[in-house]
Amino acid sequence: MHRALLITGLFAGALLGAAPAWAAGGEWRPVYDTVMMWINSAILFGIIYKFGRKPLMAFLRGQGDEVAKELQDVEDRRLAVARELADLKQMMEARDSQLADLKARMAEEGELSRKRIIEQAQAEAQRLLEEAGQRTGHQIEVARHQFRADLVDLAIRLATERLPSVITPEDSQRLVGEYIQDALPSA
């Protein structure tokens, strides 16, 4: 039914297109050429429609399917990239928090290490002060003993120089007797 209407429409169009040429003069050749041109065009379009419609439609469907597949592939890649980007952002945030934790831990360890070093230095200073005090005390004690020894030596030397002129032989005898009496046990 559609074909009959199409063919009738084409003939009517050919006749209407040829009508001005027919009305202008009485020659039939220009009208014939115009009508034949329209008929040949209709036949050509009919053949193209009859034999080319299915392959053309299949080609267009194939192209549509390929484009749809490519669009789906692009969408899949876009989604994959978006997931990777989200994962990377999450990893970066995790790394940032790990870095902040690491910095805090390093600062804390540095502070503890600084306190430990200060405590060790104070203990070492205290130990050195105690050692210096002990050495100084020992040196003072040694100097006292040396001073006493030197004083005793001086006293003896002075006594040996002066006593012979001051002590008489009787004093010497009396001192020896007292010494012996003190040395012997009492009976």
C-alpha positions as CSV (number, residue, x, y, z in Angstrom):
1,M,0.0,0.0,0.0
2,H,2.8,2.4,0.9
3,R,4.6,1.5,-2.3
4,A,1.6,2.3,-4.5
5,L,1.2,5.7,-2.8
6,L,4.9,6.4,-3.2
7,I,4.9,5.5,-6.9
8,T,1.8,7.5,-7.6
9,G,3.3,10.5,-5.7
10,L,6.4,10.3,-7.8
11,F,4.5,10.2,-11.1
12,A,2.3,13.1,-10.0
13,G,5.4,15.0,-9.0
14,A,7.0,14.3,-12.4
15,L,3.9,15.5,-14.3
16,L,3.6,18.6,-12.1
17,G,7.3,19.3,-12.6
18,A,6.9,18.9,-16.4
19,A,3.6,20.9,-16.6
20,P,5.3,24.3,-16.8
21,A,7.6,23.1,-19.6
22,W,4.6,21.6,-21.5
23,A,2.5,24.7,-21.1
24,A,5.2,27.0,-22.4
25,G,5.4,25.4,-25.8
26,G,4.0,22.5,-27.7
27,E,7.2,20.5,-27.9
28,W,7.0,17.2,-26.3
29,R,10.8,16.5,-25.9
30,P,11.5,18.8,-22.9
31,V,8.4,17.3,-21.1
32,Y,9.5,13.8,-22.0
33,D,13.1,14.5,-20.7
34,T,11.7,15.9,-17.4
35,V,9.3,13.0,-16.9
36,M,11.9,10.5,-17.7
37,M,14.4,12.2,-15.3
38,W,11.8,11.9,-12.5
39,I,11.0,8.3,-13.4
40,N,14.6,7.3,-13.6
41,S,15.2,9.0,-10.2
42,A,12.3,7.1,-8.7
43,I,13.6,3.8,-10.1
44,L,17.1,4.5,-8.8
45,F,15.7,5.5,-5.3
46,G,13.5,2.4,-5.4
47,I,16.4,0.1,-6.2
48,I,18.6,1.8,-3.5
49,Y,15.7,1.5,-1.1
50,K,15.0,-2.2,-2.0
51,F,18.5,-3.5,-2.0
52,G,20.4,-1.0,0.2
53,R,18.0,-0.6,3.1
54,K,18.9,-3.7,5.0
55,P,22.7,-3.5,4.5
56,L,22.6,0.3,5.3
57,M,20.4,-0.3,8.4
58,A,22.7,-3.2,9.5
59,F,25.7,-0.9,8.9
60,L,24.1,1.9,10.9
61,R,23.1,-0.5,13.7
62,G,26.6,-1.9,13.7
63,Q,28.0,1.6,13.9
64,G,25.5,2.5,16.7
65,D,26.5,-0.7,18.6
66,E,30.2,0.1,18.2
67,V,29.7,3.7,19.4
68,A,27.5,2.4,22.3
69,K,30.3,-0.1,23.2
70,E,33.0,2.6,23.0
71,L,30.8,4.9,25.1
72,Q,30.4,2.1,27.6
73,D,34.2,1.4,27.6
74,V,34.9,5.1,28.1
75,E,32.3,5.2,31.0
76,D,33.9,2.1,32.5
77,R,37.4,3.6,32.3
78,R,36.0,6.9,33.7
79,L,34.5,5.0,36.7
80,A,37.8,3.0,37.2
81,V,39.8,6.2,37.1
82,A,37.4,7.9,39.5
83,R,37.7,4.9,41.9
84,E,41.5,5.0,41.6
85,L,41.4,8.7,42.3
86,A,39.3,8.2,45.3
87,D,41.6,5.4,46.5
88,L,44.6,7.7,46.0
89,K,42.9,10.5,47.9
90,Q,42.2,8.1,50.7
91,M,45.8,6.9,50.7
92,M,47.1,10.5,50.7
93,E,44.8,11.3,53.7
94,A,46.0,8.2,55.4
95,R,49.7,9.1,54.6
96,D,49.1,12.6,55.9
97,S,47.7,11.3,59.2
98,Q,50.6,8.8,59.4
99,L,53.0,11.6,58.7
100,A,51.4,13.8,61.4
101,D,51.6,10.8,63.8
102,L,55.2,10.2,62.9
103,K,56.1,13.9,63.4
104,A,54.4,13.9,66.8
105,R,56.1,10.7,67.8
106,M,59.5,12.0,66.6
107,A,58.9,15.3,68.6
108,E,58.0,13.3,71.7
109,E,61.0,11.0,71.3
110,G,63.2,14.0,70.7
111,E,61.8,15.6,73.9
112,L,62.4,12.4,75.9
113,S,65.9,12.1,74.5
114,R,66.6,15.7,75.4
115,K,65.4,15.2,78.9
116,R,67.4,11.9,79.2
117,I,70.6,13.7,78.0
118,I,70.0,16.6,80.4
119,E,69.5,14.1,83.3
120,Q,72.6,12.2,82.3
121,A,74.6,15.5,82.1
122,Q,73.3,16.6,85.5
123,A,74.2,13.2,87.0
124,E,77.7,13.4,85.4
125,A,78.1,16.9,86.7
126,Q,77.1,15.8,90.2
127,R,79.5,12.9,90.1
128,L,82.3,15.1,88.9
129,L,81.6,17.6,91.7
130,E,81.6,14.8,94.2
131,E,84.8,13.4,92.8
132,A,86.4,16.9,92.9
133,G,85.1,17.4,96.5
134,Q,86.6,14.1,97.5
135,R,89.9,14.8,95.7
136,T,90.0,18.3,97.3
137,G,89.2,16.9,100.7
138,H,91.9,14.2,100.3
139,Q,94.4,16.9,99.1
140,I,93.5,19.1,102.1
141,E,94.0,16.0,104.5
142,V,97.3,15.2,102.8
143,A,98.3,18.9,103.1
144,R,97.4,18.9,106.9
145,H,99.4,15.7,107.5
146,Q,102.3,17.2,105.6
147,F,101.9,20.5,107.5
148,R,101.9,18.6,110.8
149,A,104.9,16.5,109.8
150,D,106.8,19.6,108.6
151,L,105.8,21.3,111.9
152,V,107.0,18.4,114.0
153,D,110.2,18.2,112.0
154,L,110.7,21.9,112.6
155,A,110.0,21.6,116.3
156,I,112.4,18.7,116.6
157,R,115.1,20.6,114.7
158,L,114.6,23.7,116.8
159,A,114.5,21.6,120.0
160,T,117.7,19.8,119.0
161,E,119.4,23.1,118.3
162,R,118.2,24.9,121.5
163,L,117.8,22.1,124.0
164,P,121.5,21.2,124.3
165,S,122.2,24.8,125.4
166,V,119.2,24.8,127.9
167,I,119.3,21.3,129.4
168,T,122.1,20.5,131.8
169,P,123.5,17.0,132.4
170,E,121.5,16.7,135.6
171,D,118.2,17.5,133.7
172,S,119.1,14.9,131.2
173,Q,119.6,12.3,133.9
174,R,116.4,13.1,135.6
175,L,114.4,13.0,132.3
176,V,115.9,9.5,131.4
177,G,114.9,8.3,134.9
178,E,111.4,9.5,134.6
179,Y,111.1,7.9,131.2
180,I,112.3,4.5,132.4
181,Q,110.0,4.7,135.4
182,D,107.0,5.4,133.2
183,A,108.0,2.7,130.8
184,L,108.2,-0.1,133.5
185,P,105.0,-1.6,134.8
186,S,104.2,-0.6,138.3
187,A,104.6,-3.4,140.9
